[in-house]
Amino acid sequence: MKHEPKIAILLCSYNGGAYIRRQLDSIISQSYSNWVLYISDDGSTDETLDIVYEYKKRLGDGRVQVFSGPGQGFAWNFISLVDKVPGDFDYYAFSDQDDEWLNFKLDKAVQLLITDDSIPQLYCGRTQLVDEDNCRLGLSPLFTRKPCFRNALVQSIAGGNTMIFNRASKNIILKTPSNSKIISHDWWIYILVTGCGGRVIYDKQPTILYRQHQNNIIGANKGISARLSRLLGVIDGRYKKWIQANLDVLEEIEINFTEDNRFVLNNFIRARKSGFFKRIYIFSKIKLFRQTLVGSFAFIIAIMMNKV
């Protein structure tokens, strides 16, 4: 009999009462049914928990489990939930509270992932952007270059709401020091999995409706306003601070990066501390890159301005 991988769905909530019912319904409607839903609520004061416990009562303890979050922001809510969920699942799927999954999301990921815990694996992909009324707003950017550590150090290519990873990846994520100032859990996981030589599957076909609304913690990476915001982030130093936050944890965490990726990381750290000409030389040697033409141009400018 063919093994049917078991999936833990990790949903983090905070005052998501307006949309969480739609997301829960979309999870229940998945064509792939071998899953258990774990919800971590980070102190909601609206009707979120009432809705969550309504679904838990309907589906039963074997299908839905609820935890209290750490109260340290969305990134640590997700990472702490990774720790709380049992380690005997084949795959772990992140879920935001306000999206909707297309009914083939889990099925598609299971087809593309390999049941092999000898290497870390991460499935992620594009999203279909929608507004509060599910009117389609377009797609998230399409990235065509192969996901790798040289990209991950300077760019997050997919939202956590698309991510599904295996047990080997879970074990790496759990090595994140508890006092770490993680900027975003999705970027961090992309860095860890690629750094260890793991396998990243970037799905060009959207499998979720990514809802854009005024209460989004982080909005879509699309459009003129998003590009201007990223450019401003480079100019005012936010981008450099985000990278520094990741590097601070990478220098502390004890994981086995590949020899080549360790070389890239050490030289990246050295380049950021170097003068103009040496900085340019080191960056040209380690070949970090962003996925798009505009992003690549902005990255070159940022290197020259010492804003990386």
N, C-alpha and C positions, 0 to 999 in steps of 0.2 A: 504494500500500500504506500502510495506516495506521501511523503511528509508534507504537511500543510503548515508553513511557518506561523508561529503565534506572534501577534503584534500587540505591544502596549502603546496606547495612544495617550500622550501627555498634554493635557490642556491646562493652561494657566489663565486664571480669571481675575479681574478686578473691575468692579462696577460695570459689568458688561450686560446688564439686564436687557438692554434694548435689542441686542442681536444674538445672544448666546443660544436662544431656543432654535434659531435657524441653523446654527452650526451643529448643535446636538442632533437635530433631525437629519442633517446631511451625513453625519457619522453613522447613525442608525441605518441609513439608506444605502450604505456601501455594498457593492456586489461581493466584496470579500468580507467574510463574517467572523473569522477567527481572531477576534480582538477583545481586549479589556480596556476600558477607559479610566484613566486616573486624572483627577482634577485637583489642582492646587489653587485655592483662593487666597488672595493676598490682602484680605481685610475689606471686602466689599461692604458698602453701606446702602446699596440699592437692593433690588429684588433678585440679584444674581444667585445667591445661595438658595433662596426659595425655589427657583427654577431648577437648579442643580439637584436638590434633594427630591424634587418632584420626579425627575428622570431616574434618579437612583432608586426610588421606591418602585417605579414602574418596571425598571430593567433588572433590579436585584443586585445584591452585593457581589455576585460573581461577574457582573458586567461593568459596574461602576463603583469606584472607590474615591473618597473625597479627603483631602488633606488641607491643613492650614499652611499658607506660605510663610516665608521668613520675614516678610516686610522690608526687603532690601532692594526693591525694584524688579522689573520684569525679567532681566537677565538671570538674576540669582533665583528667582522663582522657578524658572525652567531648570537651571542646573541643580537646585536642591531637589526638584521632583525626579530628576534622573537618578539621584541617590536613593530616594524613597521607594522607587518602583523595583520589584524583584528582578533578579538578574537571570531568570530562566526563560525570558522571552527571546525569540529570534531577532526581532526588530523593534525599534522604538520610534514612534512618529510624533513629532511636535504638532500642536494645534493651537492656533489663536482662538480667542473667544468670539470674534466678530466676522469671521470669514464663512464661506460655505464650500464644502468639498464636492467636487464632481463625483458621481457614484463609482467611477472606476479608479479613483486615486490610489487606494491601497493595492488593488489588483495590479495596476500598472507598475508600482514600485516593486512588488514581489516578483514580477516577471523580469525586471531589470537587475535586481540585486541577486547576488550569489550566496547560497547558504554555506558560508565558509567563514568561520571565526578566526582563521589564522591571520587575516589582515583586516584593518579597519575599513569599513565601507560607508559611504554617505550618498544617499539619493537626494536630489534637490532639483529645482527647475523654475521655469517662468510661471507667471500668474496672469490671470484675466482680471483686469481692474474693473470694479463696479462701484456705483454710488450707493447711497442709502436705500434706494429703491430697486437695486439690482440692474439698473441701466448700465450697459457696457461702456467703459471709458477708454478701451484700448488694452494693449498688452504691455507687460513690463519689458524692459530692454532684452533683446536677444544677444547672448554672448556666444561667440563661436570658437574662441581659442580654448585649448584644453585646460581644464582646471588643474592647478598645481600650486606648490608652495610659493613659487616666485610671483604668482598672482595674489595668493591669499595674504601675503604680508602687507599688501598695499590696497586690497580691495575685497569687499564681501560681494559675492556674485548672486546670492540667493537668500530669500527670507527664511527664517526659521520655520515659518508656517508651511513651507514646502518640504522640510527635511525629514527623512527617515533614515535611521542608521542601525548598524548591527551591534552585537554584544561587545565585539572588540573595540568599537568606537566608544561605547558606553564606559568601558573600563578606563579608557584614556581620559575621557571627560571628567571622570571622578577623581582624577589626580589634580584637578584645579584647586589650588590652595584656597581655603575658606575665607581668607581675608583679601582676596583678589578684587581689584577694581575693574571688573569686566565691563566693557562698553556695550557690547551686544553678544548674546549667546550664539547667534548664527555665524557671525564673523569669526568668533573664537573657535567654534567647532570646525569650521572650514580650515583654519590655520592648523589645528591639532591633527586632523585626519590627513591632510596633505603633508604636513611636516614629518609624519611617521611613515610616509610612503604608501598611504592608504589609497583606496580606489574611490573616486568621486564620479557619480553619474549625474550629468546635467541634462534634464529632460526639456527639450525645446517645446513640447506640447504642454500647455497649462493644464493643471489638474485641480486648481482651486479658483474660486471667486474671491479676490482680495479686495475687501471692502474699504473704500476711502470715505472717511467722515471726520468731523471736527474733533472727535475725541481720540483719534488714532494716536498711539504713542509714537509710532514711526510711520510715516506715509510712504507713498510709492516713489520709487527711484526712476521717475519718468517726467518728461516735459520740460519746458523752458524754466519754470520756477524751480524745479528740482535741480537743474543744471546750475542755475544762478546760486542756489543755496549751497551746492557743493563747492563752487568757485569761491564764494564768500568764506566757506569753512577753511579753505586753503589759505586765503589771504589773512584771515584773523587768527590763524594758528590752531583752530579746533582740530583739523585733520592731523596735524603733527602731535597734538595731545592725545588723540585717540590711538595713534600708532605707538606712542610712548607707553600708554597704558597697557597695550598688548605686549610690548617688549618687556615691560617690567615683570609681567607674569611669566613670560617665556624664559626669562633668566632665572626664575625661581623654581619653576615646575620641573619635576624629574621624570622625563619621558625619553624614549629612544628615538630621536630623529635620525633620518638617514645621514650618512656621511656628507653627501652633497648638500642636503638641506641645512645641516649644521654649519657647513662652510658659508652658505648663502646668508644664514642668520647672523653669524659672527661678523661677516663683512658688512652687512646692512647696518648693524650697530656701530661699527667702526666708521662707516661712511657718514653717518649722521653727526658724528663728532668731529669730522675733518673739515679743513679749509676748502675753499671753492674748487681748486683744480684737482686736489686729491679726491674730493667728494665726487666730482664728475667722473674721474677715472674709475673709482671703485664701483659706482653705479653702472658704468658701461660694462664692467667685467661680470657682475652678478646677474645682469639682465632681468631685473624685476619689470613687470608690465601690468598695465590695466587693459581691460577687454576692448574698449572702443577707441576709435580714432580721436574723438574729442577728449576722452579721458586720458589717453596717452599724451596728447599735447599738453594738457593741464598738469600731468605728472612731471613732464620734463621741466616746465616752468617752476613747479614746486621744488624740484631738486635744485635748480639754479638759485632759487630764493631761500634755500635751506628751510623749507616749510614742510618737509617730509619727516 
